[in-house]
Amino acid sequence: MKFTLVAAFASVAALVAFAPAAQAADDRVIADFKGGNGDEFCNSWRCNCINYVPKNKKLSFQTAYCQKGDFSGNFPDSKARVFCSFTDGSKTTTVTKHVAAATFATLE
């Protein structure tokens, strides 16, 4: 009985610990880019995300995410899974469309 309770508690704790990562993954969208180099695009994406200045001055940088390829990992030289987020400490705001414009990417 004790083992079952410990295992159940550990499972719940693990789910709570990974909840922010799961939320972030849900914000991913596909960005189409030109240039043929996924590594260069992702470097540009991260730099533009980190340096983005939101109109709302209460927001601070939270996450820059870029992974080459579509959701199946195909087209690493023309597509990437991306998002960019900022936070005010309690609410997350994505600015993905602004970073896409800065990197000359189009969102699917």
Beta strands, then each sheet from edge to edge (+ up, - down):
strand 1: 29-32
strand 2: 60-68
strand 3: 79-87
strand 4: 92-94
strand 5: 106-107
sheet 1: 2+ 3- 1+ 5-
sheet 2: 2+ 3- 4+
end
